[in-house]
Amino acid sequence: MKRVLALFLSVLFVLSLAACGGKETAKTADPKALADDMLKALEPQGETMEVTGDTAANYYDLGDAVKEYRIYLSTMYIAEEVAVFQAADAKDADTLKTMCENRIAALKDSFDGYLPEEYTAVEENAVVLAGGDIVALVVGSKDGVAAAKAVFEKALG
């Protein structure tokens, strides 16, 4: 009887351990706090401002795919920008990546033939980052973008 009870308890213990190894959840972060940390790491040369609502919609196609976001733009027509988006659903991450790639193209168009140094900064340093349900765009100096990217990877890595 003791052996049967010991065997039963052993099986129960093994099953309880197996239950603890459940499915991993998708990685996420607070997009507002992450954008703040990435902006600090970017160390922009000029002033930036947060844009929301209709102003943000002038720069990004904010639709149903976006759950939350924070966007910082340069106020001095310098190629410096941090935008972090949380997808409404995991399947929307690709839509957000495309939205950020479209923003990079728009930045290139706005600087092309007008401010060649800023065009080059966008061409060489703009990156779209993705992890879990978070997608981010960073534009700035090479070192600043690398620092902001490290913040993103630490938060979602």
DSSP file with accessible surface (Angstrom, degrees, kcal/mol):
  #  RESIDUE AA STRUCTURE BP1 BP2  ACC     N-H-->O    O-->H-N    N-H-->O    O-->H-N    TCO  KAPPA ALPHA  PHI   PSI    X-CA   Y-CA   Z-CA
    1    1 A M     >        0   0  190      0, 0.0     4,-2.3     0, 0.0     5,-0.2   0.000 360.0 360.0 360.0 -40.9    0.0    0.0    0.0
    2    2 A K  H  >  +     0   0  186      1,-0.2     4,-2.6     2,-0.2     5,-0.2   0.872 360.0  51.8 -64.9 -36.8    2.9    2.4    0.9
    3    3 A R  H  > S+     0   0  220      2,-0.2     4,-2.6     1,-0.2    -1,-0.2   0.905 109.6  48.7 -66.3 -41.0    4.5    1.7   -2.5
    4    4 A V  H  > S+     0   0   98      2,-0.2     4,-2.8     1,-0.2    -2,-0.2   0.929 112.9  47.8 -64.6 -43.2    1.3    2.4   -4.4
    5    5 A L  H  X S+     0   0  101     -4,-2.3     4,-2.6     2,-0.2    -2,-0.2   0.927 112.7  48.8 -63.7 -42.6    0.9    5.7   -2.4
    6    6 A A  H  X S+     0   0   51     -4,-2.6     4,-2.2     2,-0.2    -2,-0.2   0.912 112.9  47.8 -63.7 -42.5    4.5    6.6   -3.1
    7    7 A L  H  X S+     0   0  115     -4,-2.6     4,-2.5     2,-0.2     5,-0.2   0.928 111.8  50.2 -63.5 -45.0    4.2    5.9   -6.8
    8    8 A F  H  X S+     0   0  121     -4,-2.8     4,-2.5     1,-0.2    -2,-0.2   0.931 111.9  47.1 -59.1 -46.0    1.0    7.9   -7.0
    9    9 A L  H  X S+     0   0   93     -4,-2.6     4,-2.4     1,-0.2    -1,-0.2   0.880 110.9  52.8 -65.9 -36.4    2.6   10.9   -5.2
   10   10 A S  H  X S+     0   0   68     -4,-2.2     4,-2.3     2,-0.2    -2,-0.2   0.928 110.9  45.8 -64.2 -45.4    5.6   10.6   -7.5
   11   11 A V  H  X S+     0   0   74     -4,-2.5     4,-2.5     2,-0.2     5,-0.2   0.923 112.6  51.2 -63.2 -43.3    3.4   10.7  -10.6
   12   12 A L  H  X S+     0   0   94     -4,-2.5     4,-2.2    -5,-0.2    -2,-0.2   0.918 109.8  50.4 -60.5 -41.4    1.4   13.6   -9.2
   13   13 A F  H  X S+     0   0  126     -4,-2.4     4,-1.9     2,-0.2    -2,-0.2   0.928 110.7  48.6 -63.3 -45.6    4.6   15.5   -8.5
   14   14 A V  H  X S+     0   0   90     -4,-2.3     4,-2.1     1,-0.2    -2,-0.2   0.924 111.7  49.6 -63.0 -42.4    5.9   14.9  -12.1
   15   15 A L  H  X S+     0   0  109     -4,-2.5     4,-1.8     1,-0.2    -1,-0.2   0.890 108.2  53.1 -65.5 -36.8    2.6   16.0  -13.6
   16   16 A S  H  X S+     0   0   59     -4,-2.2     4,-1.0    -5,-0.2    -1,-0.2   0.880 108.8  50.0 -67.5 -35.3    2.5   19.2  -11.5
   17   17 A L  H  X S+     0   0   98     -4,-1.9     4,-0.7     1,-0.2     3,-0.4   0.903 108.1  53.3 -67.5 -38.7    6.0   20.1  -12.7
   18   18 A A  H >< S+     0   0   72     -4,-2.1     3,-0.8     1,-0.2    -2,-0.2   0.878 103.9  56.8 -64.4 -34.1    5.0   19.6  -16.3
   19   19 A A  H >< S+     0   0   79     -4,-1.8     3,-0.5     1,-0.2    -1,-0.2   0.820  99.9  59.4 -67.6 -27.9    2.1   21.9  -15.8
   20   20 A C  H 3< S+     0   0  110     -4,-1.0     2,-0.5    -3,-0.4    -1,-0.2   0.711  90.8  70.5 -74.0 -20.3    4.4   24.7  -14.7
   21   21 A G  T << S+     0   0   63     -3,-0.8    -1,-0.2    -4,-0.7     3,-0.1  -0.132  77.2 155.4 -90.0  43.9    6.3   24.6  -18.0
   22   22 A G    <   -     0   0   55     -3,-0.5    -2,-0.1    -2,-0.5    -3,-0.0   0.161  51.0 -56.2 -65.0-178.2    3.4   26.1  -19.9
   23   23 A K        -     0   0  202      1,-0.1     2,-0.2     0, 0.0    -1,-0.2  -0.313  57.2-115.4 -63.6 136.2    3.4   28.1  -23.1
   24   24 A E        -     0   0  166     -3,-0.1     2,-0.2     1,-0.1    -1,-0.1  -0.496  27.4-130.5 -71.7 140.7    5.6   31.2  -23.2
   25   25 A T        -     0   0  121     -2,-0.2     3,-0.1     1,-0.1    -1,-0.1  -0.604  32.0 -92.1 -89.3 154.6    3.7   34.5  -23.6
   26   26 A A        -     0   0   71     -2,-0.2     2,-0.2     1,-0.1    -1,-0.1  -0.347  45.9-107.7 -63.6 143.1    4.8   37.0  -26.2
   27   27 A K        +     0   0   98    129,-0.1   106,-1.5    -3,-0.1     2,-0.3  -0.474  47.8 166.1 -73.7 144.3    7.3   39.6  -25.0
   28   28 A T        -     0   0   71    104,-0.2     2,-0.3    -2,-0.2   104,-0.1  -0.920  17.5-167.1-148.9 170.8    6.0   43.1  -24.5
   29   29 A A        -     0   0   22     -2,-0.3     3,-0.1   127,-0.0   127,-0.0  -0.964  42.5 -86.9-153.9 162.4    6.9   46.4  -23.0
   30   30 A D     >  -     0   0   86     -2,-0.3     4,-2.6     1,-0.2     5,-0.2  -0.679  37.6-152.3 -73.7 113.6    5.2   49.6  -22.1
   31   31 A P  H  > S+     0   0    1      0, 0.0     4,-2.3     0, 0.0    -1,-0.2   0.842  91.0  52.0 -62.2 -31.1    5.6   51.6  -25.4
   32   32 A K  H  > S+     0   0   78      2,-0.2     4,-2.1     1,-0.2     5,-0.1   0.949 113.2  41.7 -71.7 -46.7    5.5   54.9  -23.6
   33   33 A A  H  > S+     0   0   38      2,-0.2     4,-2.4     1,-0.2     5,-0.2   0.910 115.2  52.0 -66.4 -38.8    8.3   54.1  -21.1
   34   34 A L  H  X S+     0   0    6     -4,-2.6     4,-2.8     1,-0.2     5,-0.2   0.922 108.8  49.9 -64.6 -42.5   10.3   52.4  -23.8
   35   35 A A  H  X S+     0   0    0     -4,-2.3     4,-2.6    -5,-0.2    -1,-0.2   0.914 110.3  51.2 -62.0 -41.1   10.1   55.4  -26.1
   36   36 A D  H  X S+     0   0   57     -4,-2.1     4,-2.2     1,-0.2    -1,-0.2   0.933 112.6  45.4 -60.8 -46.0   11.2   57.7  -23.2
   37   37 A D  H  X S+     0   0   93     -4,-2.4     4,-2.1     1,-0.2    -2,-0.2   0.891 113.4  49.6 -66.5 -38.7   14.2   55.4  -22.5
   38   38 A M  H  X S+     0   0    0     -4,-2.8     4,-2.2     2,-0.2    -1,-0.2   0.892 109.6  51.5 -68.3 -38.2   15.1   55.2  -26.2
   39   39 A L  H  X S+     0   0   26     -4,-2.6     4,-1.3    -5,-0.2    -2,-0.2   0.923 109.2  50.5 -63.7 -42.5   14.9   58.9  -26.6
   40   40 A K  H  < S+     0   0  167     -4,-2.2     3,-0.4     1,-0.2    -2,-0.2   0.923 112.2  47.2 -60.6 -43.0   17.2   59.5  -23.7
   41   41 A A  H  < S+     0   0   22     -4,-2.1    -1,-0.2     1,-0.2    -2,-0.2   0.850 105.5  59.8 -67.4 -34.2   19.7   57.0  -25.2
   42   42 A L  H  < S-     0   0    3     -4,-2.2    99,-0.3   105,-0.2    -1,-0.2   0.830  89.0-156.1 -62.3 -31.6   19.5   58.6  -28.6
   43   43 A E     <  -     0   0  156     -4,-1.3    -3,-0.1    -3,-0.4    98,-0.1   0.977  16.8-142.0  50.1  65.9   20.7   61.9  -27.1
   44   44 A P        -     0   0   38      0, 0.0    -1,-0.1     0, 0.0     4,-0.1  -0.215   9.2-139.2 -60.5 146.3   19.2   64.1  -29.8
   45   45 A Q  S    S+     0   0  149      2,-0.1     2,-0.2    -3,-0.1    -2,-0.0   0.834  85.8  32.0 -71.1 -37.2   21.1   67.1  -31.0
   46   46 A G  S    S-     0   0   15      1,-0.1     2,-0.1    32,-0.0    31,-0.0  -0.503 101.7 -72.3-111.4-175.7   18.0   69.3  -31.1
   47   47 A E        -     0   0  143     -2,-0.2    28,-2.6    27,-0.0    29,-0.5  -0.472  43.9-162.1 -78.3 149.1   14.8   69.5  -29.2
   48   48 A T  E     -A   74   0A  35     26,-0.3     2,-0.3    -2,-0.1    26,-0.2  -0.885   2.2-158.8-125.3 160.4   12.1   66.9  -29.7
   49   49 A M  E     -A   73   0A  91     24,-2.4    24,-2.5    -2,-0.3     2,-0.3  -0.989  22.1-115.8-138.1 150.0    8.4   67.0  -28.9
   50   50 A E  E     -A   72   0A  81     -2,-0.3     2,-0.4    22,-0.2    22,-0.2  -0.660  30.3-158.9 -81.0 137.3    5.8   64.3  -28.4
   51   51 A V  E     +A   71   0A   5     20,-2.2    20,-0.6    -2,-0.3     2,-0.3  -0.944  16.2 167.2-118.7 142.5    3.1   64.2  -31.0
   52   52 A T    >>  +     0   0   79     -2,-0.4     4,-1.3    18,-0.1     3,-1.1  -0.853  43.0   4.7-139.3 174.5   -0.3   62.6  -30.5
   53   53 A G  H 3> S-     0   0   39     -2,-0.3     4,-2.1     1,-0.3     5,-0.2  -0.106 125.5  -1.2  54.5-133.2   -3.7   62.4  -32.0
   54   54 A D  H 3> S+     0   0  143      1,-0.2     4,-0.9     2,-0.2    -1,-0.3   0.842 134.2  55.6 -62.1 -34.9   -4.3   64.1  -35.4
   55   55 A T  H X4 S+     0   0   67     -3,-1.1     3,-0.9     1,-0.2     4,-0.5   0.942 109.0  46.5 -64.7 -44.9   -0.7   65.4  -35.4
   56   56 A A  H >X S+     0   0    0     -4,-1.3     4,-2.3     1,-0.2     3,-1.6   0.894 106.7  59.2 -62.6 -37.6    0.7   61.9  -35.1
   57   57 A A  H 3< S+     0   0   53     -4,-2.1    -1,-0.2     1,-0.3    -2,-0.2   0.722  94.7  64.9 -66.7 -19.0   -1.7   60.7  -37.8
   58   58 A N  T << S+     0   0  128     -4,-0.9    -1,-0.3    -3,-0.9    -2,-0.2   0.737 115.0  30.0 -70.0 -23.6   -0.1   63.2  -40.1
   59   59 A Y  T <4 S+     0   0   96     -3,-1.6     2,-0.4    -4,-0.5    -2,-0.2   0.691 126.2  33.9-107.0 -29.3    3.2   61.1  -39.9
   60   60 A Y  S  < S-     0   0    5     -4,-2.3     2,-1.8     2,-0.0    -1,-0.3  -0.983  76.3-120.3-132.7 145.1    1.9   57.6  -39.3
   61   61 A D        -     0   0  136     -2,-0.4     2,-1.1    -3,-0.1    -4,-0.1  -0.605  37.6-170.9 -83.5  80.6   -1.1   55.6  -40.4
   62   62 A L        +     0   0   44     -2,-1.8     2,-0.1    -9,-0.1    -5,-0.1  -0.648  23.2 146.0 -81.0 101.5   -2.5   55.0  -37.0
   63   63 A G    >   -     0   0   39     -2,-1.1     3,-1.6    -6,-0.0    -1,-0.0  -0.281  67.2 -58.8-116.0-154.6   -5.3   52.5  -37.5
   64   64 A D  T 3  S+     0   0  159      1,-0.3    24,-0.1    -2,-0.1    28,-0.1   0.650 121.9  72.9 -67.6 -16.1   -6.8   49.6  -35.6
   65   65 A A  T 3  S+     0   0   15     23,-0.1    23,-2.8    22,-0.1     2,-0.6   0.706  84.3  79.4 -72.1 -17.5   -3.4   47.8  -35.6
   66   66 A V  E <   + B   0  87A  22     -3,-1.6    21,-0.2    21,-0.2     3,-0.1  -0.811  47.8 172.6 -99.5 122.0   -2.0   50.2  -33.0
   67   67 A K  E    S-     0   0A 131     19,-3.5     2,-0.3    -2,-0.6    -1,-0.2   0.895  72.7  -9.5 -87.7 -51.5   -3.0   49.6  -29.4
   68   68 A E  E     + B   0  86A  69     18,-1.0    18,-3.0     2,-0.0    -1,-0.4  -0.973  68.9 172.4-143.3 158.9   -0.7   52.2  -27.8
   69   69 A Y  E     - B   0  85A  50     -2,-0.3     2,-0.3    16,-0.2    16,-0.2  -0.989  21.4-157.2-159.7 163.9    2.1   54.4  -29.0
   70   70 A R  E     - B   0  84A  40     14,-1.9    14,-2.6    -2,-0.3     2,-0.4  -0.943  16.9-171.9-146.6 130.0    4.5   57.3  -28.2
   71   71 A I  E     -AB  51  83A   0    -20,-0.6   -20,-2.2    -2,-0.3     2,-0.5  -0.988   6.7-170.1-126.9 130.1    6.2   59.4  -30.9
   72   72 A Y  E     -AB  50  82A  30     10,-3.5    10,-2.0    -2,-0.4     2,-0.3  -0.985  11.1-175.2-117.7 126.6    8.9   62.0  -30.5
   73   73 A L  E     -AB  49  81A   8    -24,-2.5   -24,-2.4    -2,-0.5     8,-0.2  -0.891  30.9-104.1-117.2 153.2    9.8   64.2  -33.5
   74   74 A S  E     -A   48   0A  23      6,-1.1     3,-0.3    -2,-0.3   -26,-0.3  -0.469  18.3-157.7 -70.7 140.6   12.5   66.7  -33.9
   75   75 A T  S    S+     0   0   69    -28,-2.6   -27,-0.1    -2,-0.2    -1,-0.1   0.440  87.9  59.7 -94.2  -0.4   11.3   70.3  -33.8
   76   76 A M  S    S-     0   0  107    -29,-0.5    -1,-0.2     2,-0.1     3,-0.1   0.110 113.7-104.4-117.7  20.1   14.4   71.6  -35.7
   77   77 A Y  S    S+     0   0  110     -3,-0.3     2,-0.4     1,-0.2    41,-0.1   0.931  75.2 140.5  52.6  47.4   14.1   69.7  -39.0
   78   78 A I        -     0   0   29      2,-0.2     2,-2.6    40,-0.0    -4,-0.3  -0.920  67.0-107.2-113.6 145.3   16.9   67.3  -38.0
   79   79 A A  S    S+     0   0    4     -2,-0.4     2,-0.4    -3,-0.1    -6,-0.0  -0.438  76.9 122.8 -75.5  74.1   16.7   63.6  -38.8
   80   80 A E        +     0   0    7     -2,-2.6    -6,-1.1    60,-0.1     2,-0.3  -0.979  27.3 145.8-137.5 125.3   15.9   62.5  -35.2
   81   81 A E  E     -BC  73 139A   6     58,-2.3    58,-2.5    -2,-0.4     2,-0.4  -0.976  25.9-167.9-160.7 141.6   12.9   60.5  -34.3
   82   82 A V  E     +BC  72 138A   0    -10,-2.0   -10,-3.5    -2,-0.3     2,-0.4  -0.992  15.3 170.3-132.1 126.6   11.8   57.8  -31.9
   83   83 A A  E     -BC  71 137A   0     54,-2.4    54,-2.7    -2,-0.4     2,-0.4  -0.992   8.0-173.9-138.1 128.1    8.4   56.1  -32.3
   84   84 A V  E     -BC  70 136A   0    -14,-2.6   -14,-1.9    -2,-0.4     2,-0.4  -0.992   6.0-173.9-126.5 130.7    7.3   53.0  -30.4
   85   85 A F  E     -BC  69 135A   0     50,-3.3    50,-2.6    -2,-0.4     2,-0.5  -0.954  16.8-149.1-125.8 141.4    4.1   51.2  -31.1
   86   86 A Q  E     -BC  68 134A  16    -18,-3.0   -19,-3.5    -2,-0.4   -18,-1.0  -0.944  27.8-125.7-107.1 127.1    2.3   48.3  -29.4
   87   87 A A  E     -B   66   0A   2     46,-3.4   -21,-0.2    -2,-0.5     3,-0.1  -0.436   4.5-137.8 -71.7 141.3    0.3   46.1  -31.8
   88   88 A A  S    S+     0   0   52    -23,-2.8     2,-0.3     1,-0.2    -1,-0.1   0.833  93.6  10.6 -65.3 -30.2   -3.3   45.5  -31.0
   89   89 A D  S >  S-     0   0   80    -24,-0.4     3,-2.3     1,-0.1     4,-0.3  -0.983  82.4-112.5-146.8 150.2   -2.8   41.9  -31.9
   90   90 A A  G >  S+     0   0   69     -2,-0.3     3,-1.5     1,-0.3     4,-0.3   0.847 116.2  60.2 -55.6 -34.1    0.4   39.9  -32.6
   91   91 A K  G 3  S+     0   0  150      1,-0.3     3,-0.5     2,-0.1     4,-0.4   0.681  94.3  66.4 -70.0 -13.1   -0.6   39.5  -36.2
   92   92 A D  G <> S+     0   0   28     -3,-2.3     4,-2.0     1,-0.2    -1,-0.3   0.530  72.9  90.9 -85.0  -5.0   -0.5   43.3  -36.6
   93   93 A A  H <> S+     0   0   12     -3,-1.5     4,-2.3    -4,-0.3    -1,-0.2   0.900  85.0  52.0 -59.3 -40.0    3.3   43.6  -36.0
   94   94 A D  H  > S+     0   0  105     -3,-0.5     4,-2.3    -4,-0.3    -1,-0.2   0.887 107.1  53.4 -64.9 -36.5    4.0   43.3  -39.8
   95   95 A T  H  > S+     0   0   78     -4,-0.4     4,-2.2     1,-0.2    -1,-0.2   0.914 109.7  48.4 -62.6 -41.3    1.5   46.1  -40.5
   96   96 A L  H  X S+     0   0    1     -4,-2.0     4,-2.3     2,-0.2    -2,-0.2   0.883 108.7  53.3 -68.7 -36.4    3.3   48.3  -38.0
   97   97 A K  H  X S+     0   0   70     -4,-2.3     4,-2.5     2,-0.2    -2,-0.2   0.934 109.7  48.3 -61.7 -45.1    6.7   47.5  -39.5
   98   98 A T  H  X S+     0   0   69     -4,-2.3     4,-2.5     2,-0.2    -2,-0.2   0.904 108.9  54.1 -61.9 -40.2    5.4   48.5  -42.9
   99   99 A M  H  X S+     0   0   14     -4,-2.2     4,-1.7     1,-0.2    -1,-0.2   0.922 110.4  46.5 -60.0 -42.4    4.0   51.7  -41.4
  100  100 A C  H  X S+     0   0    0     -4,-2.3     4,-2.1     2,-0.2    -2,-0.2   0.894 110.4  52.3 -69.1 -38.7    7.5   52.5  -40.0
  101  101 A E  H  X S+     0   0  104     -4,-2.5     4,-2.1     1,-0.2    -1,-0.2   0.893 108.1  52.2 -63.7 -37.0    9.2   51.7  -43.3
  102  102 A N  H  X S+     0   0  103     -4,-2.5     4,-2.2     1,-0.2    -1,-0.2   0.874 106.9  53.3 -65.0 -35.9    6.7   54.1  -45.0
  103  103 A R  H  X S+     0   0   28     -4,-1.7     4,-2.5     2,-0.2    -2,-0.2   0.905 106.5  52.2 -66.0 -39.5    7.7   56.8  -42.5
  104  104 A I  H  X S+     0   0   22     -4,-2.1     4,-2.5     2,-0.2    -2,-0.2   0.932 109.4  49.7 -61.0 -44.2   11.4   56.3  -43.4
  105  105 A A  H  X S+     0   0   46     -4,-2.1     4,-2.4     1,-0.2    -2,-0.2   0.912 110.6  50.1 -61.4 -40.2   10.6   56.7  -47.1
  106  106 A A  H  X S+     0   0   45     -4,-2.2     4,-2.2     2,-0.2    -1,-0.2   0.891 109.3  51.4 -66.3 -38.7    8.6   59.9  -46.3
  107  107 A L  H  X S+     0   0    9     -4,-2.5     4,-1.8     2,-0.2     5,-0.2   0.928 109.6  50.0 -63.4 -43.3   11.6   61.2  -44.2
  108  108 A K  H  X S+     0   0   54     -4,-2.5     4,-2.1     1,-0.2    -2,-0.2   0.932 110.8  49.7 -59.4 -46.0   13.9   60.6  -47.2
  109  109 A D  H  < S+     0   0  122     -4,-2.4    -1,-0.2     1,-0.2    -2,-0.2   0.886 109.3  51.6 -60.5 -39.3   11.6   62.4  -49.5
  110  110 A S  H  < S+     0   0   44     -4,-2.2    -1,-0.2     1,-0.2    -2,-0.2   0.826 118.1  36.7 -70.8 -29.2   11.4   65.4  -47.2
  111  111 A F  H >X S+     0   0    5     -4,-1.8     4,-2.2    -3,-0.2     3,-1.9   0.672  88.3 112.4 -94.7 -19.1   15.1   65.8  -46.9
  112  112 A D  T 3< S-     0   0  104     -4,-2.1    -4,-0.0     1,-0.3    -3,-0.0  -0.348  95.9  -3.2 -61.4 123.6   16.1   64.8  -50.5
  113  113 A G  T 34 S+     0   0   78     -2,-0.1    -1,-0.3     1,-0.1    -2,-0.1   0.423 132.2  64.8  77.6  -3.3   17.5   67.8  -52.4
  114  114 A Y  T <4 S+     0   0  155     -3,-1.9    -2,-0.2     1,-0.1    -3,-0.1   0.761 115.7   9.8-115.2 -54.0   16.8   70.1  -49.4
  115  115 A L    >X  -     0   0   45     -4,-2.2     4,-2.2     1,-0.1     3,-0.5  -0.779  64.7-179.0-130.4  86.0   19.1   68.9  -46.5
  116  116 A P  H 3> S+     0   0   76      0, 0.0     4,-2.3     0, 0.0     5,-0.2   0.831  80.8  56.7 -59.3 -32.9   21.5   66.3  -47.9
  117  117 A E  H 3> S+     0   0  128      1,-0.2     4,-1.9     2,-0.2     5,-0.1   0.900 110.1  45.0 -65.2 -39.1   23.2   65.7  -44.5
  118  118 A E  H <> S+     0   0   37     -3,-0.5     4,-2.3     2,-0.2    -1,-0.2   0.871 109.7  55.0 -73.1 -35.8   19.8   64.8  -43.0
  119  119 A Y  H  X S+     0   0   69     -4,-2.2     4,-3.0    -8,-0.3    -2,-0.2   0.936 109.0  48.6 -58.6 -45.9   18.9   62.6  -46.0
  120  120 A T  H  X S+     0   0   59     -4,-2.3     4,-2.8     1,-0.2     5,-0.3   0.894 107.9  54.6 -62.1 -40.2   22.2   60.7  -45.4
  121  121 A A  H  X S+     0   0   19     -4,-1.9     4,-2.3     2,-0.2     5,-0.3   0.918 112.5  43.0 -60.8 -41.9   21.4   60.3  -41.7
  122  122 A V  H  X S+     0   0    1     -4,-2.3     4,-1.8     2,-0.2    -2,-0.2   0.946 114.6  50.4 -67.9 -47.1   18.0   58.7  -42.5
  123  123 A E  H  < S+     0   0   98     -4,-3.0    -2,-0.2     1,-0.2    -1,-0.2   0.896 123.1  29.9 -57.4 -42.8   19.5   56.6  -45.3
  124  124 A E  H  < S+     0   0  141     -4,-2.8    -1,-0.2    -5,-0.2    -2,-0.2   0.753 130.3  29.4 -92.3 -27.0   22.3   55.2  -43.1
  125  125 A N  H  < S+     0   0   25     -4,-2.3     2,-0.2    -5,-0.3    -3,-0.2   0.547  80.0 111.6-118.6 -10.1   20.9   55.2  -39.6
  126  126 A A     <  +     0   0   20     -4,-1.8     2,-0.4    -5,-0.3    13,-0.2  -0.522  43.8 179.5 -70.9 131.3   17.1   54.7  -39.7
  127  127 A V  E     -D  138   0A  41     11,-2.3    11,-2.2    -2,-0.2     2,-0.5  -0.985  25.9-148.5-134.3 147.0   16.1   51.4  -38.2
  128  128 A V  E     -D  137   0A  40     -2,-0.4     2,-0.4     9,-0.2     9,-0.2  -0.967  22.4-166.7-110.0 126.3   12.9   49.5  -37.6
  129  129 A L  E     -D  136   0A  16      7,-2.9     7,-2.9    -2,-0.5     2,-0.4  -0.895   5.8-175.4-114.8 145.0   13.0   47.3  -34.6
  130  130 A A  E     +D  135   0A  47     -2,-0.4     2,-0.3     5,-0.2     5,-0.2  -1.000  13.4 155.5-144.2 140.3   10.5   44.6  -33.6
  131  131 A G  E >   -D  134   0A  20      3,-2.5     3,-2.3    -2,-0.4     2,-0.1  -0.862  67.0 -35.3-162.2 126.0   10.1   42.2  -30.7
  132  132 A G  T 3  S-     0   0   42     -2,-0.3  -104,-0.2     1,-0.3    -1,-0.1  -0.368 125.7 -23.4  59.9-127.1    6.9   40.6  -29.4
  133  133 A D  T 3  S+     0   0   28   -106,-1.5   -46,-3.4    -2,-0.1     2,-0.4   0.229 119.0  97.2-100.5  15.3    4.0   43.0  -30.0
  134  134 A I  E <   -CD  86 131A   0     -3,-2.3    -3,-2.5  -107,-0.3     2,-0.4  -0.883  46.0-179.8-110.5 134.0    6.3   46.1  -30.0
  135  135 A V  E     -CD  85 130A   0    -50,-2.6   -50,-3.3    -2,-0.4     2,-0.3  -0.994   9.0-175.5-129.2 137.1    7.6   47.8  -33.1
  136  136 A A  E     -CD  84 129A   0     -7,-2.9    -7,-2.9    -2,-0.4     2,-0.4  -0.959  17.4-154.4-134.9 152.5    9.9   50.9  -33.0
  137  137 A L  E     -CD  83 128A   0    -54,-2.7   -54,-2.4    -2,-0.3     2,-0.4  -0.990  15.8-177.0-122.1 133.7   11.4   53.3  -35.4
  138  138 A V  E     +CD  82 127A   0    -11,-2.2   -11,-2.3    -2,-0.4     2,-0.4  -0.999   5.5 174.3-133.9 132.5   14.6   55.2  -34.5
  139  139 A V  E     +C   81   0A   0    -58,-2.5   -58,-2.3    -2,-0.4     2,-0.3  -0.999  33.1  84.9-134.1 137.2   16.4   57.8  -36.6
  140  140 A G  S    S-     0   0    3     -2,-0.4   -60,-0.1   -19,-0.3   -15,-0.1  -0.974  76.7 -14.3 169.0-155.6   19.4   59.9  -35.5
  141  141 A S     >  -     0   0   46     -2,-0.3     4,-2.9   -99,-0.3     5,-0.3  -0.289  66.2-110.0 -68.3 159.2   23.2   59.7  -35.3
  142  142 A K  H  > S+     0   0  155      1,-0.2     4,-2.1     2,-0.2     5,-0.1   0.932 119.3  42.7 -57.1 -48.2   24.9   56.4  -35.7
  143  143 A D  H  > S+     0   0  134      2,-0.2     4,-2.2     1,-0.2    -1,-0.2   0.888 114.1  51.3 -67.9 -39.7   25.9   56.1  -32.1
  144  144 A G  H  > S+     0   0    5      2,-0.2     4,-2.5     1,-0.2    -2,-0.2   0.914 110.4  48.2 -64.1 -42.1   22.6   57.4  -30.8
  145  145 A V  H  X S+     0   0   10     -4,-2.9     4,-2.8     1,-0.2    -1,-0.2   0.911 110.4  52.2 -65.1 -40.6   20.6   54.9  -32.8
  146  146 A A  H  X S+     0   0   58     -4,-2.1     4,-2.0    -5,-0.3    -1,-0.2   0.913 111.1  47.5 -62.0 -41.2   22.9   52.1  -31.6
  147  147 A A  H  X S+     0   0   38     -4,-2.2     4,-1.8     2,-0.2    -2,-0.2   0.912 113.0  47.7 -66.5 -42.0   22.3   53.2  -28.0
  148  148 A A  H  X S+     0   0    0     -4,-2.5     4,-2.2     1,-0.2    -2,-0.2   0.906 110.2  53.0 -65.8 -38.2   18.5   53.3  -28.5
  149  149 A K  H  X S+     0   0   84     -4,-2.8     4,-2.8     1,-0.2     5,-0.2   0.901 106.2  53.4 -63.2 -39.1   18.6   49.9  -30.2
  150  150 A A  H  X S+     0   0   54     -4,-2.0     4,-2.3     1,-0.2    -1,-0.2   0.897 107.5  51.1 -63.7 -38.4   20.4   48.5  -27.2
  151  151 A V  H  X S+     0   0   40     -4,-1.8     4,-2.1     2,-0.2    -1,-0.2   0.932 111.3  48.3 -62.5 -45.8   17.7   49.9  -24.9
  152  152 A F  H  X S+     0   0    7     -4,-2.2     4,-2.1     1,-0.2    -2,-0.2   0.941 112.5  47.7 -59.2 -48.9   15.0   48.2  -27.1
  153  153 A E  H  X S+     0   0  102     -4,-2.8     4,-1.9     1,-0.2    -1,-0.2   0.867 110.6  51.8 -65.3 -34.7   16.8   44.9  -27.1
  154  154 A K  H  < S+     0   0  189     -4,-2.3    -1,-0.2    -5,-0.2    -2,-0.2   0.911 112.0  46.9 -66.3 -40.1   17.3   45.0  -23.4
  155  155 A A  H  < S+     0   0   51     -4,-2.1    -2,-0.2     1,-0.2    -1,-0.2   0.843 129.7  22.0 -70.7 -34.2   13.6   45.6  -22.8
  156  156 A L  H  <        0   0   14     -4,-2.1    -2,-0.2    -5,-0.2    -1,-0.2   0.382 360.0 360.0-116.1   0.3   12.5   42.9  -25.2
  157  157 A G     <        0   0   70     -4,-1.9    -3,-0.2    -5,-0.2    -2,-0.1   0.814 360.0 360.0 -84.4 360.0   15.5   40.6  -25.4
